[in-house]
Amino acid sequence: MRAALLLPTSPDGGPGAAPPGPRAPGPARRPTYWSAPEPRNLTRGSIMVYTADVLIVGAGGSGMAAAISAASSGASVVVLEKCPQVGGSTALSVGSFTAANTSYQFRAGVNDSIDLFVEDMKTANGPYEARENQSLRRILAENAGPTVEWLSSLGVQFLGPTPEPPYDKPRMHNVLPNSRAYRDALLRECRRLGVTIYTSMRVDELLRNTDGEIIGAAANGTRYFGRRGVVLTTGDYSASTELKAKHVGEDAARIPPVNPANTGDGFYLGEKAGGYTLQMDRLYEGLRFAPSKRPDLIKMLPSVPALNRVMRFVVERLPKNLLAYVIRGALTSWIGPNVTMYQAGAILVDSTGRRLANEDTDSAMARAVAATGSNTGFMVFDKQVAQKFSAWPNPVSTFPGVAYAYVQDYKRYRPDVYHRADTLEELANEIGVDPATLRATVDRWNQNVQDGKDEDHGRQHLGNGVTQGPFYALGPMNAYITLADGGLGVDDQLRVVREDGTPVPGLWAAGSTGQGGLQLLNHGLHIGWAMVSGRIVGRNVAASPHRTDMRVASTGPATADA
């Protein structure tokens, strides 16, 4: 998506009034001032102007990390967040952080190195290694460990490290008590350092001076300027129907996001400023169980530093089997079933009882479920599969190295999605689908298995069919996109760059917005990149010189106070 940078909206509603992408419906909310003091401001004509050294667009994990880093370097910082609250996708995540050479590893007797970490990431990438941004990967590997220590200094506590294949060393650090601990710790530090965060402030456009430098942004009729630079940390584009359709296809565009605020704002803004995007075809599509109506105790736990320290002390001393028991409850809510259950013989049906898709891949199943209109699917299997996935090494869902949830755990923790019946007809009534349709679907599938070929969807791993009662179903499940792995092109300093590699003056990016071709193909790397890149970009922007020309190009008299 290429276009010239929109000029700021004039007071009379002249050129430049169009937003960079789809806008959320409804009137603009009144901004909330999360931190004091307010930035310096002045009025030019009818336009309010706010000025700071560093302007950051987006108050998720990477944005707040950038704000803290810049403020710690002596810069004044303003952050604009379009949502009513801060935290972004970081606060919605499972919360694992993968890093090497941490104090947690040292205490656990793990002998690790940056080179080993890089080699393991290469292995995890598989065929995607050819697409890797090796320079940014090295930056992530070298800075992930120090960033875990930095977060710990802010009061964040971790459980771990825990192992995860194909890594040779345990590197996954799991935040306690939940991912909101990141948000709360970062927000506390922002307040302590005097960072100003405005919520309900969606940026419509970036502002540039007569030299072509990005010097600020317009939001809700107000102009905000960053004398040293502007940073885009708006998350990914998993909620942008337009970008998903353009880069992946209409089937993927139908799948809803986990975070509906990830509408790709930074991608629109960055491209219009002269930057470019890469790896926009990579989406994390999959099925998740519908949220439980029962309270999730882990998500309800408050994040208080003193309490977190006590919790870590207790959790580290729990017997492994008891810890696994505690974590299984979260597993049955956060994570969908492993594709290995389908390989053993399970099938995916829709709300009518018809089989939906080739169950070999998560993306095919997610797209098929989303296309039903109801976005509802059920996994159906028999006694053979239930027995196989009732004990190690065959979990239904996995939190690597910590806990594994089996079929019986869903009966215990999620009776709302666990269904068992002696006959297929009884199972159909249990899950609300037509008994005759489900019977015909299963008979057709069993014939395909017997013939050794899936005539309907081309599935390769057929398993043993659905033949032996009692019969089971897990669901309803809904299709979601958890992450989108595209990003603006950035250099090693995290400056937004053009396709020829030259930087867009004054514009920087971090987190998912500034992913720059990183693969991040294992758990805990997206949170790692959010925090690492945020810290680096904040420091780099704060060290940049003041711009001398803060006049907005081709508009009226409003300027920043240089």
C-alpha angles and dihedrals in degrees: 000000000000127000140140116268110270114241118232119279110263120229090254093054095257130153119335097042096124116101120235095247145346113330126217112252123252135045122311112269123235109263120252118219105220097177139029145262106048116229122259111278141183137173127242111185107313096334124098114219127200122187134194136154093254128027117197124191110207131031102215124116096293094043095051091043088053091048092052092047093049094045091048087056090057100263126133110237137201121187123196117203121183095204124076089245138036129240105075119194090334090071091048097049131098085249106228118152119197115207143148131226097024130152087245089060091046092053090048092051094246113155105205139157141196091246092054090049091052092048091051091051088052090053092048091051093061109171091359091069089092089064097048123124094225095187094055090043090057090049090052093047094049096045103037094082096049089046092056087053091048092052089048089054088057091055101267113142126202137199113219155328094251128179127251127179133274089027115097093209131050104253108148114112113193116207120235130257096352141316093282086076088077092052095046095047094047093046092050090053092046089055092047091053095046097249111163116222121188116195128199087036113128115190112231099185146349121250125223135188130232090275091058095252120143104242105164150330139256119230131167092348094308130106121225121192134199112201093197100032151308122253126203113211101152099136126240135313101252090124096047108103089186096054094041092051093046097049104027109016145262094284091060092042090064093061112098121229129242087229110041090191092069095095096147096253093152091051093055092045094045095048093048088052090057102270126123137220132231139188092023092150094073116098129161100228122177150127125272131182116258111263115274119247088218116090115263102228094196092054091046095056112110120240106232118152096228092046091046091055091051090047092052091049091052097041094050089056098046116111108258094244092052092048090051089051091055094047095047090073090061092045093059090055104039106037133052125224121287117258087235089079089064091047087057092055111282120134135207118234133180129232090281095053097254122134111252117194153341099298094203093094135042093221094055091050094045093050092048093050092047090050092059091076092229091066089219131133140163131209110224123195142151141239093281094058092041091055093046092052096047096083144024132324092028113061122172090222133006142213096187116242094355111062145344126208119215133191093272090053090063089053089053102039104024110031087156091069099031116090130175131175138163094235135032090240091056090046090052091054090047093057096035102249130127109276095214092050094049091047091051091047093052093045090052091048093049090052090052090051091049091050091047095234135088102225094181107050108002097245113176102197104061103167121189101313129237102290114123125071145256092070127207141201132190116202171321091267125181130206117245140169107224098181142004113211102201121108146174115274110259135174127229090279089052094247112151108250137200122238090268090058097251115132124250099238114250097003126112135168138197141174117023091338090058099036091128098196098315111153100208091184101171139056119287098021099101093055087044093054092045092056098036096047092043092055092046097046093047091053093046096049092046089055093052118103123259112263112241096205111061096160115124111238120253099351140101130291101293112119137160121259100254 
